[in-house]
Amino acid sequence: MAANKSGNSKSARNDAKATIGIIGGSGLYSMNGLTDAREVRVKTPFGELSDAIVLGTLEGKRVAFLARHGRGHRILPSEINYRANIYAMKLLGVQRIISVSAVGSLLEDLRPGEFLVPDQFFDRTKNRISTFFGAGLVAHVAFAHPTCGQLSGVLSDACIHQAVKVHPRGTYVCIEGPQFSTLAEAHVNRQLRFDVIGMTNLTEAKLAREAELCYATIAMITDYDCWHPEHESVTASQIIATLGQNAENAQRVLREAVRALPAKQTCKCGSALQHALVTDAKLVPKATKKRLAAIIGKYIS
């Protein structure tokens, strides 16, 4: 349930809806160009979100914006309540999530200031809760292709239309953080032919798939990790400086992507649970059914 800033939850239930979700990472804490914008606080069975969600209209479409680390960048990657963030998007009616994230480059020709739209992830996290399921309900979603092809294509095209250098595919290795990589880790990641490295997006992608939401990422390259002989150490200040340069490009690309998104979805993201729920419905605890109603309601009531 969503409550607007004045606390009028009944009014919020009637009009606090959006079809597109935008999750902003390091350097992107607000969304320019939103009209009729207002904040909503969404209550979820999984606790508090990273911040209030800002609802508004962008390019004629209803958008929900959330700052992943909270405004002011207050939350570590491992501290983010990913389940609450994704579930809140589902409650608001979101069907597609565009994630914007800062990443390091593992390849010479992926340069700081450029964007990459990953089509694969590799998991090196250790302490994340990355599923909605359990507590008497087992599900195994297909995740061979972890991002939405249709949405990723729109993001790549939006970069091209806005004259932003983009790499339309690649593998994002997700580490626990908050520390950056050791030199040994960076060399291993390069040997494994990963393209970029970050700390957040894989967990979001897993939960978005379970929630039957389209998910794709704009990975903004900020640095060369620590492997590059001319960039031997990564500092937060260097990354923030590059993020500032990228912020305007990201805003333009997001507006272009929202404008270009077709109404019809040609992907299978919206039916990801159709063959994934394996527990006998009669055995699923009532409390679990209630907690996951927004996700499983069309399959188990």
N, C-alpha and C positions, 0 to 999 in steps of 0.2 A: 504494500500500500504506500502511496506517495502522499506526502503532506507538503503544501506550499509554505513559503516563508512566514506567512501570517497564521499558519496552523490550520487553515481551512481544508481539511483532508477530503471532505465531500466534493468541493469544487475541483480539487486536484484530480480526483478519480475520474471526473467527467472530461477534463481537458489536458491532463498531463500525459500526453502520448507523443511518441516519435517513432519513425520507421528506420532512421539511421542513427547509429551511435558512433561517436568519435571519442577515442581514449587518447589523451595527450600525455606524452612522456616528458623526459628531461628537456626543458626549454620551451615546452608548449603547455602553458597553464591556463590559457583562455582561447576562445574561438572568435576571431574578428568577423564582423558582418552579420552576426545573429540579430534578427529583429524580433520584437515582442519577447525578449529574453527574460526569463525568471528562474530562480533557483527552486529546486524541489529536494526535499529530504526523503529518501526512499527507505522504508523499513523492510529488511529481509530476514529470513530465518537463519542467515549466516552471519548476522551482526552488522557492524558499521561499514559504510563505504569509505573510500579514500577521501571523499569530499562531497559536498552537495553537487548534484547534477544540474547543469544549466540547460534548460529547454528553450528552444527558439526556432525561428524559421530561417533557413539558409537556402538561397536560390529556389525559393518556393516550396521547399520540403522541410518537414519537421525533423529536427535534429536534437539529440541529447549529447551534451559534452561533459566529459568527466576528466579531471586532472588525476592521472594515475598515482602520482606521489603526493597528492594534495597540493593546494596552492601554497607557494613558499617552499616546496620540495621538502616535506617533513617526514616522509615514509621511506624506509629502506626497501629494496626489491623483495627481500625475504619477509618483510612485515606487511606487505600489501595484502589486503583481504580480497584476493582474486575472486573467490566464490561470490561474495557479496556484490562486487562490482558488476560481474557478468549477470548475476541473477536479477539485479536491479534493472539492467538494460532489458532483460526479458519481460519483467513486470511492466515496463513502460511501453511495450509493444514494438521494441526495436527488432528488426529482422536482419540488419547488416551492421557489422562493427568494423570501422576503419581505425586501425591502431597506428599511432605515430611514435617512433622510438629512436633514441640515440644508440648508435652502434659503433664498434671499432672495426676497421678493415683488416683482413688477413691476406690481402692480395695487393700487389703493387698497382694494378690498374683500377682498383676501387679506391678512389681518391677522396680525402676529406672534402666535404661540400657537395658530394654527389649523393644520389638516393639509390636505394636498392629495394626491390619488391620481392621478398623471399618466397619461394615455393616449397621449401623444405626447412625442417628444424632438426636439431640434434640436442638431446637432453643431457646436460651435465649438472642439473640441480640436485640438491640433497635433502632439503627441508621443506618442501612445498606440499601443500594439499592441493591436488590437481584433478580431483573428481568430485562431482556432486553425490555420487552413489556410495553405497554401503548401508549400514543400519537396516539390514534385511532386504535390500534390493541391489541385485547385481546387474551391471550393464557393461558391455564391451563394444565401444563404438569403433568403426573403421577410421583409421587415422593415417593411412598410407600417404594421402595427399592432404596435408594439414591446413592448407589455406584454400579459400574459395577461388577457383579459377576465373570465374566471371568478374568478381570484385577486384581481383588482382589485375586483371586486364584493364579495367577501368582506371585503376590507379596509375598503371604504367602509361596509358594513353594520356592521362591528365598531366603527367610530368612532361611528356613530349609537347603537348599543346602549350604548356607554360614555359617552354624552353629551359627545363631543368634536366640536367644530365641524369639519366636513369638506367639502371641495370634491371631488366624485367624478370630475372629469376636468380636464385642462389640459395645457399644453405646458411641458416642462422644458427650458430651454436649458442645455447642458452646456459650460462653459468650461474652459480648461486650468488656470488658476490658477498658483500659489497666491495671487496678488494678487486682490483684489476688483476689480470693474469700475471703469473711468473713468466720469465723468458722461456723456461722449459715448456710450460703449458702452451705458450704462443706457438712455439716451433712444432709441437705435436698437433695442434689444431690446424696449422698450415699443411703438415704432412698428410693429414686426413682430408685435405682439400675443402675445408669449410671456407666460407666466403666472408662472413661478418660475425661478430661476437657481441652479445648483449646479455641482459639479466632478467628480462621480464616476459617477452612475448609468447614463449612456448606455453607457459602456464595458462595464459589467456586463451590461446588457440585451442588447447585441450578442452577447457570449460565451455568455450563458445560452441565447439562441435557437439558436446553433450547437451547443450541448451538449444541445439538445432538453429544456430545463428551463423550466417555467413561471416567469415573473418578474414581480413587481409591486413598487411602491414606496409607502411612506408618507413623503411629503415634509413635514417639520416646518418650518413657516415661523418664522424667527427674527428677520427684519429686513425693512426696505424697500429693500434694496440701498443706493444712494446718491442716487436720483432724488427722493425725497420731500423737500419743502421743510422739513419738521419733523424729518427724520432724514437730514441731509445727508452724514453719513459713517458708515461701517460699521466697528465695531471688534470685534476678537475677543472682548474681555471682555464686550461687550454681548450678543454671540451666545451665549457660554457661559452667561450669566445666564438668557437665555430658554430655552436648552436644558435647564437645570436644572429650570425650571418645566414643561417639556414631558415630561421623562423619565418621570414617573409615569404620565401619560396614555399615552405610547407603550407602556409595559409592560402596561398594562391592555388596550389595543387589541390588542397582539400575542397576549395570552392568549385574548382573545375570538375573534380570527381563527383561531388554531390550533384552538380548541374547535369552531368552526363549519365548518371546512374539510370538504367532503364527500369521501368516499373515492374516488368516481368522478370522473374528469377528463372534462369535456365539450369541452375545447379541442383544438387541433391542435398544441400546442407539442411534444408528444412524438414528432411525426413530421416535424419541420421540415426534416430532411435528406433526406427521401424522394425529393424531386425536385431537390435542390440540388447533389448531387455530380456534377460534369460530366467529371471525368477518367476515362479508361478504367481500370477497376480493375486490369487486367493491367500497367499502366504505373506504378502507384503504388509508390514505393520501399518496401522492407521496413521501413526505419527509421521512415518516416512512418506506416505501418500500425501499428507497435508503439507509437509515441508517442501516437497518437490512438485506440488500441483501445477505450477506455471510451466514446468518442463514436461512432466509425464501425463498431464491431465487428459490428453487426447488418446492415450494408450491404456492408462490405468486410472480408474476413478474410485 
